[in-house]
Amino acid sequence: MTVKGQLLKSASVIALITVISRICGYLRDQRVALLLGTSPAADSLVLVFGIPNLIRRLTGEGALGAAFIPVFTGYLKDKPRSEAWALTQRVFWDMAVVLGGIAALGVVFSRQLVHLYTLASHNPAQWDLAVYLNRIVIPAMFFLALAGIASAVLHTFQKFALPAALPIIFNLVMILFSFGVVYRPIMRLAPEKFQTPAVAIACAFLLGGIIQFAMQLPSMGRLGMKFRPELSIADPGVRKVGALMGPAVFGVGIYQINFFVDKIFSTSSRMPTGSVMSLYVAERVMQLALGVFAVAMSTAILPTMSQQAAAKDFGEMKRTFGYSLRIVSFIAIPAAVGLILLRQPIVQVLFQHGKFVAESTALTARALFYYSLGLPAFALLWIVRTAPVFTSVALTWAFGISAPLLSAIVPASALAVYPEKLTPEEGTSIWMQYLTAYGALIAHAQITRGDYVIITAASSSVGIAAIEIVKAQGAISIATTRTSKKKATLAEVGATQVIATEEEDFVARVKEITGGKGARVIFDPIGGKGIGLLAQAAAEGGTIFEYGALAPEPTPFPLFTALSKGLSVRGYTLREVLSVPQLRAKAEQYVFDHVKAGKFIPRIDRVFPFAEIVEAHRYMESNEQIGKIVVTV
């Protein structure tokens, strides 16, 4: 089966189960709305439900899953399976300790936590019920987040049905506790002022989280997971997962900021009672549409792309990612339009029962309008935040940003693969300079064996790359430097001839080296008045590539020399390579092959930490460097 077919099959299975889950979720929300309407108790319940969900998505289900699956997949592919399961145990128990500590703090500081979400409220006593309910539900975060780790493991083995079905069980438990025969005895156990069905629903939330976690343990055990306690924050695999969580937390957190801001504004004393519940119901309607396609596709795409990344099939990985974005957009945009146009009747039909009255519907429909506007963006975010396009997977940014565990979101078009033999610092030290030199010397000048090529500012990273490319093509390089100080080093990196321009007659030396013919190609980043000398050193019909303007003075056009020799003087930048996909791919392959074969050796002069960026700039301006200056972040 093709990758696209496998994706659609997996997404279809997940979508089917997700539809059932969303229906159960709707029945759960409908039962809560029927019991509590948009009352203060409903606002308190919705508020505290969001707190453990937010922590769970940041630490477990969302961010950790997106970080763990690519690393775990790589271990399964490249290492013994026992090491992969050892990594899983360490991640599992490390997170259990962290989550347990967070849950305990959440219970102890429940009042302060609720106050954080109700900053705009002038009546703290109004949220006493929320403080009580939070102490019940926040331990559920511990079990739900560990259930997210278990789901990530099962997803890696292409087992989607059980993790996708677990929310159904969770919702059924919540629905069961919404009936009087269950909730009445439970709420009587609470203090008298807190005796409301909301207490029973909170208990159901905790029980549902425990069940979600427990039901996955047998499947993990059958796959090979041993649940022996093992803590190791220093383990390289654990550290890699932790570092990769950074971008994933960012992706998940951006969306979850909405929750935090919503709660602050909706709990304001200026807002009508029921605002928290109305926002919740509106979001649930949007999530009903979002979960069917976006969540299903994002769940299916992550293991597939992780396998492609582990196999270093980056071309197929990008195609898979693009296909997923197109499919999700195709569904999300019409869905958003439908929700906007039909928001009032949709809310009325789905929720206007019992204590959820016409005023509640009007308040909810208004919120749904604005949620629907963001539906396409939220749908695409589900794909972007879970796809490992922006994790390291042996990628480096083509413009020289190094991060073994990438901690920034960058366009896929700005990424390129570097050979495994290189360090991350060396990986950043190849693309800009080699691609720049390739475009001028090979794509445009098409240098061949026996050609003379003048390379000015030859001790720069681009200059050294040009020397190596000229040598690889069998041509003859004439490198220039201001003094003799760098002559030996430039000869060592492969320059055929080196001229110290402040100590030698540049034009005479070029004529001597070329037997009076001059150089067919001149590769110059300086410009300025020196272009006149370059023109004199050029051969008949030669070409001068100006790819920079380091000289402070203007660059006069050498008209009479150009006329007498038929010279071409052209401006050139790296963009000429990067803007043509076929040329860029050809250039990348050329550089990759030569680096892998050891013919191109990236030369790093010095490495600076980001905190010393000023010193790095000063060193660059000193012109003392030979090769690349790298700044680590």
C-alpha positions, 0 to 999 in steps of 0.5 A: 500500500502506498504512503498516501493510501496508508495515511488515508486508511489509518486516518479513516480508522481513527476518524471513525472511532473519533466520530464515535468518541465525539458523539459520546463527548457531545452526549457528555456535554449535553448531560452536563449542560442539562444538569447545570446549564450556564450556572456558577456551578457549571462555570466552576466545573468547566474552569477546573476541567481545563487546568489538568487538560492544559498541563496534560497537553503540555507535558504528556499527550501533545508535546511529549507524544510529538517529541517521543515518537520520532526518537523512539522510532529511531531507536527501533530502527537503529538500535536493539529493541531492548534499548528502545524499551529501556528508553521508554521506561526511563521517559515513562518513570521520569515523567511519572515523577514530574507529573506526580509532583505537579499534581501534588502541588496542584492539590496543595495550591489549588486556591492559588491556581484557581485565582491565577485563572480568575484574575479579573474576578473581584469576588474570589469567594465566587470560585470556592467551588472551583477550588474544591473541584480542582482538588478532585480533578487535578490528580487526573492529569497524572494518569491522563498524561501517562496515558498519552505516553502509552498512546504514543508507544502504541501509535509507533507500532501503527496501533491506533484503534485502542488509543482512539477508543479510550476517550469513548470509555472516558466519556461513557464514565462521565455520562454514567455519573450524570444520572441521578442514581449515581451523582446523588449519593456522591454529591452528598459526601461533599460539604453541604455548600458544595453539594451539586452534581458538579462534584460527581462529574469531577469524580467521574473525570478522575476515574475516567483518567485512571481507566484510560491509563490502565487499559493501555498497560496490557497492550504495552506489556505485550509489545515488550514494555517492562514497568520496572522503575528506572529514573535517568534524566542524564540518559542521551535519549531522555535528554533528546526527547526533553529537548525536542519537547521545546518546539512541541510545547511551543506548538501546543502552548500557542493554542492553549494560550487561548484557554488561559486568556479565555478563562481570565476574561470569561471569569471577569466580574463584568461578564455575565454568569455562564460565560465560562460554560458558553465558551466551553460549549462553543469550543466543543462544537468546533472540536466536534468538527476539528477532531473528525479530520484534523486530529485523525490526520495528525495522529496518523501522520506522525508515525509515518513521517517518523519512519520516513525521517528515520530512513532519511527519506526527506523528500517523501517526508515533505510530500507526505506533510504537504499532502496532509495539509491539503487534505485537512484544508479541503475539509476545514474551510467548508466546515468553518463556513457551515459553522458560521452560517448555522451556529445558532440552530446548531447550538439550539438543537444540540444543547438547548435542554433542561437548564441550558435555556435560550439565553445560554444558546445566544451567548454560546452562538456568539462565541462559536462565530469567532471560534469558527473563524479560526477553525482552518488555522487550528486544523492546520496547527494540529498537523504542523505541531505534531509532524517531525518536519521541524525536529532535528532528524539530522537536518540543518538550516541551509543558512547556517543555523545549527541545532542538534535538537532544533528548537525553532520552527523554520520552513521545510524549504530552508532545511537540508540534509548533511552527511552523518559523519559531520558534527552539527557545527560542521553541518552548518558550515557547508551549505551557504558557502558551497552553494554560493560557490557552486552557483557561480562556478559550476551552474553559470561559469561551468568551469572545466579542467585547465580553467584559471579561476581567481578567488578573492578574499580566499580565506573566507568560508565561501573562498575556501569552498570555491577553492575546493570546488575548483580543485574538484573540477580539475581547474586551477585556482588563484587565491588572493589574500592581503598579506603572506600570513595566510598563504601557507594555510590557503595552499594547504586547503587546496589553492593552486597559487596564492597571491599576497596582493599588498606584497606582490604585483597582482596583475603581473603575477596572474599573467605569469601564472596563466602564461599571459592569458589571464583568468577565465573566471573571477569570483569576487565579494569585494568590488570597489576600485579593485575591480579595475585590476581584476579586469586587467587580470581577466582573460579574453571573454572572461567573466567577473562574478561580483557576489558582495560589496565589502569595499566601502567605496563605489565600484566603477565599471571597467568600461574600456578593459571590458570593451577590449576583452569582451568581458562580462561583469555580473552580479550574483547571489545565493538566491539564484540557486535557492530560488530554482528548486531543480538547481538547488536540489542538484547543488545540494546533491553535489555538495553532499556527495563531495562532503561524504567522499571527503573531497570537501572538508568544512573548515571551522575557525572558531565556535562561539556560544550565543552569549558571546555574539558580540565577540563573534562579530568583532572577530569576524570584522578583524579578518583574522579568521580562516573558514567559518565562524559558528555561533551555537544556540 
